[in-house]
Amino acid sequence: MKETLSFPIANRRAEPDDTAPDGSEIRLLIGEPHGATKAGLAEAFLGPAQVSRPVWHKTVEEIWYVLEGAGQVWRCPPDVDPATVPPVAVYAGDALTIPTKWFFQFASRKDAPLRFLCYTAPPWPGPSEAQPAPVGGLGSPVITDT
């Protein structure tokens, strides 16, 4: 008899699994426990009127898909003067990339949270992956408990 592998179905938890180094709430959706070996999927949440901490990733590339709310995202390549890079507005239904080694920062609007899916490749390797960026394009971080 041929044996087959079975991986559990993932479910979104009501409570966050973690807080990202940028300050957003993270709910892990798909990862190694579910059979994913080359990528991962999480949901990120930033409450209304919040600004993340600026960070960069050592090895991971991300693709974001905005599910709810609106805000701004600032992304800066490592070889560009950060002062010359403007932020972009994002809305539900938008998708964007966070390339490896780029500085980035994001903010929600005052009247609504920002919630997005975050696809990572390779899978998130652990807490030392995200590093503080020396600058951000959206000003000082504003992170509050939700």
matplotlib code that plots the C-alpha trace (Angstrom):
import matplotlib.pyplot as plt

x = [0.0, 1.4, 1.7, 0.6, 1.7, -1.0, -0.4, -2.8, -5.0, -4.1, -6.6, -6.3, -6.1, -8.1, -5.1, -1.8, 1.0, 3.7, 4.7, 7.0, 10.2, 8.5, 5.7, 2.9, 0.8, 1.5, -0.8, 1.0, -1.1, 1.1, 4.6, 6.7, 4.1, 1.7, 4.2, 5.5, 9.3, 10.0, 7.7, 5.4, 2.2, 1.2, -1.3, 0.1, -2.0, -1.3, -4.0, -5.4, -3.0, 0.1, 3.5, 5.8, 9.5, 11.7, 13.4, 15.1, 15.4, 18.7, 17.4, 13.7, 11.7, 8.0, 4.9, 2.1, -1.6, -3.7, -6.9, -8.3, -7.8, -5.4, -2.1, 1.4, 4.4, 7.9, 10.6, 14.2, 16.8, 20.2, 22.1, 19.7, 19.6, 16.5, 15.6, 14.9, 12.3, 8.7, 6.1, 3.3, -0.4, -1.9, -5.5, -7.4, -6.8, -3.2, -0.2, 3.5, 7.0, 9.5, 12.8, 15.6, 17.8, 15.5, 14.6, 10.9, 8.3, 4.5, 1.6, -2.1, -4.6, -5.9, -9.4, -8.7, -6.3, -4.0, -4.3, -2.4, -1.2, 2.5, 4.0, 7.7, 10.2, 12.1, 10.1, 10.7, 14.0, 13.5, 13.8, 17.2, 15.9, 14.5, 17.1, 16.4, 16.9, 18.8, 16.1, 12.5, 10.5, 7.4, 8.9, 9.1, 7.4, 4.0, 3.1, 0.3, -1.2, -4.5]
y = [0.0, 3.4, 5.9, 9.5, 12.6, 14.8, 18.4, 20.3, 23.1, 26.5, 28.7, 32.4, 32.9, 35.7, 36.8, 37.7, 35.1, 37.7, 41.3, 42.0, 44.0, 46.9, 46.9, 45.4, 42.4, 39.2, 36.2, 33.2, 31.5, 29.0, 27.8, 24.7, 23.1, 23.1, 21.6, 24.9, 24.6, 27.5, 30.3, 31.4, 33.5, 35.7, 38.5, 41.8, 44.4, 48.0, 49.9, 53.3, 56.3, 54.1, 54.3, 51.3, 51.2, 51.3, 48.0, 45.9, 42.1, 40.2, 37.3, 37.4, 39.0, 39.8, 40.4, 42.3, 42.2, 44.9, 43.4, 46.3, 49.9, 52.4, 53.9, 54.7, 52.5, 53.8, 51.5, 52.5, 50.5, 50.2, 52.3, 55.3, 58.4, 57.8, 61.5, 61.2, 58.4, 59.4, 57.1, 55.6, 55.4, 51.9, 50.8, 47.5, 45.5, 46.8, 44.5, 45.4, 43.9, 44.5, 43.4, 42.0, 44.6, 47.5, 49.8, 50.1, 51.7, 51.8, 53.7, 53.4, 56.2, 58.0, 56.7, 53.0, 50.1, 48.6, 44.8, 42.9, 39.4, 39.0, 36.3, 35.6, 33.7, 31.9, 31.2, 33.6, 32.4, 33.9, 37.1, 38.2, 38.5, 42.0, 44.6, 48.2, 50.7, 53.9, 56.0, 55.8, 57.8, 58.3, 60.0, 58.7, 55.4, 55.5, 52.1, 51.6, 48.5, 47.5]
z = [0.0, -1.0, 1.9, 1.2, 3.1, 4.6, 5.8, 8.0, 6.6, 8.0, 9.6, 10.4, 14.2, 15.9, 17.9, 16.3, 16.4, 16.7, 16.3, 13.4, 13.9, 12.0, 14.7, 12.7, 14.0, 12.2, 11.8, 10.3, 7.6, 5.7, 6.5, 7.1, 9.4, 6.4, 3.9, 2.5, 1.8, -0.6, 0.6, 3.4, 3.8, 6.6, 7.3, 8.5, 10.3, 11.3, 13.2, 12.3, 12.4, 12.8, 11.1, 11.1, 12.1, 9.0, 8.3, 5.6, 4.9, 4.6, 2.4, 2.0, -0.8, -0.1, -2.2, -0.5, -1.4, 0.4, 1.8, 3.8, 4.4, 2.8, 3.5, 2.2, 1.5, 1.2, -0.5, -1.2, -3.0, -1.2, -3.7, -3.8, -1.7, 0.6, 0.5, -3.2, -2.9, -2.4, -0.7, -2.8, -1.8, -1.4, -1.3, -0.9, -4.1, -4.7, -4.8, -4.5, -3.9, -1.1, -2.7, -0.6, 1.0, 0.3, 3.2, 3.7, 5.9, 5.8, 7.4, 7.7, 7.3, 10.3, 9.8, 9.0, 9.6, 6.9, 6.5, 3.8, 2.9, 2.9, 0.7, 1.6, -0.5, 0.9, 4.1, 7.0, 8.6, 12.0, 14.1, 12.8, 9.2, 9.5, 10.4, 11.5, 8.6, 9.4, 7.8, 6.7, 4.2, 6.4, 9.5, 13.0, 13.9, 15.6, 17.0, 19.5, 21.0, 19.4]

ax = plt.figure().add_subplot(projection="3d")
ax.plot(x, y, z, "-o")
ax.set_aspect("equal")
plt.show()
